[in-house]
Amino acid sequence: MEDTGTVVAFWIFAAITVGAAIGVAAVRNLIHSVALLIVTFAGLAGLYITLSADFIAVVQVLIYIGAIAILIIFAIVLTPRAGRHNQESFMLLPALALAALVAGTMIFVAFDTNWGAQRSEGFEGTATAIGDLLLDRYALPFEIASVLLLSAIVGAILLVRPEGPEEEAE
């Protein structure tokens, strides 16, 4: 990150990511929370791009925005409407205490760590190597995972249909 444009883009993406992440926890509406979570994932992808981690940015978009966020939206749509709003809980104070402990630990580590840049060899062939492995050595596990996910989605759709499969046969 040598040039000014990259540094400015990094800080803009960082602000978007942190702001959206805070919004995920602060918003009461579950649908709005998921939308902010998608913005958080997109901001992380932008951060990865500014850090020259292009493959990780693409994976972030494909897996987290394209799969995880859509899976969460499916889960929200398939739940009863009564359970969609975040409500006050007796766990608010313990959650705040845990959040303060985690934040304090992260701040301590951030100031205690030596963040000096180190020279290392680049990863020019990483995306090519991963693509070759996915299409060669790990092709079968990749396909098995996709069939399992597809069957889970079809099963969830069958479970929430108003009429069951036995009623259609009559």
C-alpha positions in Angstrom: 0.0 0.0 0.0 2.3 2.7 -1.3 0.1 5.0 -3.2 -2.4 7.5 -1.7 -5.4 6.1 -3.6 -4.9 2.6 -2.2 -4.5 4.0 1.4 -7.6 6.2 1.0 -9.6 3.2 -0.4 -8.4 1.0 2.5 -9.6 3.5 5.1 -13.0 4.0 3.3 -13.5 0.2 3.2 -12.4 -0.1 6.8 -14.9 2.5 7.9 -17.7 0.9 5.8 -16.9 -2.5 7.3 -16.7 -1.4 10.9 -19.8 0.8 10.6 -21.8 -2.1 9.0 -20.6 -4.6 11.6 -21.7 -2.3 14.4 -25.0 -1.9 12.6 -25.4 -5.7 12.5 -25.4 -5.8 16.3 -27.3 -2.6 16.9 -30.3 -3.0 14.5 -33.5 -4.6 15.9 -34.9 -5.8 12.6 -33.4 -9.1 11.5 -33.7 -8.5 7.8 -31.9 -5.2 8.1 -29.2 -6.9 10.2 -28.6 -9.4 7.4 -28.4 -6.6 4.8 -25.8 -4.9 6.9 -23.9 -8.2 7.3 -23.8 -8.4 3.5 -22.3 -4.9 3.4 -19.8 -6.0 6.0 -18.7 -8.9 3.8 -18.5 -6.7 0.8 -16.3 -4.2 2.8 -14.0 -7.1 3.8 -13.7 -8.0 0.1 -12.7 -4.4 -0.7 -10.1 -4.5 2.1 -8.7 -7.7 0.7 -8.4 -6.1 -2.7 -6.5 -3.1 -1.3 -4.2 -5.5 0.4 -3.4 -7.3 -3.0 -5.2 -10.5 -1.9 -7.3 -10.8 -5.0 -8.1 -14.5 -4.7 -9.3 -14.1 -1.0 -11.5 -11.2 -2.1 -13.2 -13.3 -4.8 -13.6 -16.2 -2.3 -15.1 -13.7 0.2 -17.7 -12.5 -2.4 -18.5 -16.0 -3.7 -18.7 -17.9 -0.4 -19.7 -15.3 2.2 -21.9 -13.0 0.1 -23.0 -15.5 -2.4 -23.6 -18.5 -0.1 -23.6 -17.7 3.6 -25.6 -14.6 3.4 -28.2 -16.2 1.1 -28.4 -19.2 3.5 -29.1 -16.8 6.4 -31.8 -15.1 4.3 -33.3 -18.6 3.6 -33.3 -19.4 7.3 -35.0 -16.1 8.1 -37.7 -16.6 5.4 -38.3 -20.2 6.6 -38.8 -19.2 10.2 -42.2 -18.0 11.6 -42.8 -14.3 11.4 -43.1 -14.0 15.2 -39.4 -14.8 15.7 -37.9 -12.2 13.3 -37.5 -9.2 15.7 -34.6 -9.0 18.1 -36.0 -8.6 21.6 -34.6 -7.6 24.9 -32.9 -10.5 26.7 -31.6 -11.2 30.1 -28.2 -12.0 28.5 -27.6 -8.3 27.6 -25.3 -7.5 30.4 -23.2 -10.7 30.1 -22.9 -10.1 26.4 -21.8 -6.5 26.9 -19.2 -7.7 29.5 -17.9 -10.4 27.0 -17.8 -7.8 24.2 -15.8 -5.4 26.4 -13.4 -8.2 27.3 -12.8 -9.2 23.7 -12.4 -5.5 22.6 -9.9 -4.9 25.5 -7.9 -8.0 24.4 -7.9 -6.9 20.8 -6.8 -3.4 21.7 -4.0 -4.8 23.9 -2.8 -7.1 21.2 -2.9 -4.4 18.6 -0.7 -2.1 20.6 1.6 -4.9 21.9 2.3 -6.5 18.5 5.3 -5.4 16.3 3.5 -4.5 13.0 6.7 -3.9 11.0 6.6 -5.1 7.4 8.6 -8.2 6.6 9.9 -9.2 3.2 8.7 -12.6 1.8 8.2 -14.2 -1.5 4.9 -13.6 -3.3 2.2 -16.0 -4.0 2.0 -15.7 -7.8 0.7 -19.2 -8.4 -1.8 -19.5 -5.6 -5.0 -19.1 -7.5 -3.8 -21.5 -10.2 -2.7 -24.1 -7.7 -6.0 -23.9 -5.8 -8.0 -24.2 -9.1 -5.9 -27.2 -10.2 -6.5 -28.9 -6.8 -10.3 -28.2 -6.9 -10.6 -29.6 -10.4 -8.2 -32.5 -9.9 -7.5 -33.9 -6.5 -10.5 -32.5 -4.6 -13.2 -32.7 -7.4 -15.1 -35.5 -5.7 -15.4 -34.0 -2.2 -16.3 -30.6 -3.9 -19.2 -32.3 -5.8 -20.3 -34.3 -2.7 -20.5 -31.0 -0.7 -22.6 -29.4 -3.5 -25.0 -32.3 -3.6 -25.4 -32.2 0.2 -26.1 -28.5 0.1 -28.6 -29.0 -2.7 -30.4 -31.7 -0.8 -30.6 -29.6 2.3 -32.2 -26.7 0.4 -34.7 -29.1 -1.3 -35.5 -30.6 2.1 -36.0 -27.2 3.7 -38.4 -26.2 0.9 -40.4 -29.5 1.3 -40.6 -28.9 5.1 -42.2 -25.5 4.8 -44.7 -26.1 2.0 -48.3 -25.6 3.2 -49.4 -28.9 1.8 -47.4 -32.1 2.5 -46.3 -34.6 -0.2 -48.9 -37.1 0.9 -51.7 -34.5 0.3 -50.6 -34.1 -3.3 -51.0 -37.8 -4.1 -54.7 -37.8 -3.2 
